[in-house]
Amino acid sequence: MAIDNDTVKRVAALAHLKVEDSKLNDTKEEFNKILSWVEQLNEVETSDVEPLFCVNGGEVPMRDDEVTDGNYKEAVLKNAPMQEFGYFAVPKVVE
C-alpha cells in the first residue's frame, strides 16, 4: 500500500500535525517506509506462537498489606516550620 500526498494531509490533520507543503514528499516517504516495515512484520509466521498475557513470564510476588502509621510522626514534624497539636500548621490564607 502506497501513501499519496492527499493521504499524508489527511493523516496529519487527524493527528493535529502541521506538515508544510515543502515537507509533504519527505513525510510521504517516511510513511511509506513505516508501512513497508509493517508489511515485513506481517510476513513473520506466528501461528504457533502462544499470545503473551504478561511479559514477565511468571508470577508477580505479592506481599500482605499491613496498615501502619509509619512511626515517623516526630521525625516528619521536625521539618515543619510550624506545628500545632501534632500536625503541620500553615498560615491562614482566607479571611
C-alpha positions in Angstrom: 0.0 0.0 0.0 1.5 3.3 -1.0 0.6 6.7 0.5 0.0 9.7 -1.6 0.1 13.4 -0.7 -3.6 13.7 0.0 -3.4 10.8 2.5 -0.5 12.5 4.2 -2.5 15.7 4.5 -5.5 13.7 5.9 -3.4 11.8 8.4 -1.7 14.9 9.5 -5.0 16.7 10.0 -6.4 13.7 12.0 -3.2 13.7 14.2 -3.3 17.5 14.5 0.1 17.8 12.9 1.3 20.7 10.8 3.1 19.4 7.7 4.5 22.1 5.5 3.9 21.7 1.8 7.7 21.6 1.2 7.9 18.6 3.6 5.0 16.6 2.1 7.2 14.4 -0.1 9.6 13.7 2.8 6.7 12.8 5.1 5.1 10.6 2.4 8.4 8.7 2.0 8.6 8.2 5.8 5.0 6.9 5.9 5.8 4.5 3.1 8.9 3.2 4.9 6.8 2.6 8.0 4.1 0.8 6.0 6.7 -1.4 4.3 8.2 -2.3 7.7 4.8 -3.2 9.0 4.3 -5.4 5.9 7.6 -7.2 6.7 6.2 -7.9 10.2 3.1 -9.5 8.6 5.3 -12.0 6.8 6.6 -13.5 10.1 5.0 -16.8 10.9 3.3 -16.5 14.3 0.6 -19.2 14.1 2.4 -21.5 16.5 3.3 -18.7 18.9 1.2 -18.5 22.1 0.0 -15.0 22.9 1.5 -13.3 25.9 -0.6 -12.1 28.7 2.3 -10.9 30.8 5.8 -10.0 29.6 7.4 -11.0 32.9 6.7 -14.7 32.2 6.0 -15.5 35.9 4.0 -14.7 38.9 4.4 -11.3 40.4 5.5 -11.6 44.1 2.8 -10.3 46.4 3.1 -9.2 50.0 0.5 -8.9 52.7 -0.9 -5.4 53.1 -0.1 -4.1 56.6 -1.6 -0.8 57.8 0.9 1.2 59.8 1.3 4.8 60.6 5.0 4.7 59.6 6.1 5.6 63.1 7.8 8.7 61.7 5.5 11.4 63.0 8.1 13.1 65.2 10.8 13.0 62.6 8.5 14.4 59.9 7.2 17.2 62.2 10.8 18.2 63.0 10.9 19.5 59.4 7.8 21.6 59.8 8.3 25.4 60.1 5.1 25.5 62.3 3.3 22.7 64.0 0.3 22.6 66.3 -1.3 19.7 68.2 0.9 17.2 66.4 0.0 18.5 62.8 1.5 20.8 60.3 0.3 24.4 60.8 0.0 26.8 57.9 -0.8 30.5 57.9 -4.4 31.4 57.4 -4.9 32.4 53.7 -8.7 33.0 53.7 -10.4 35.5 55.9 
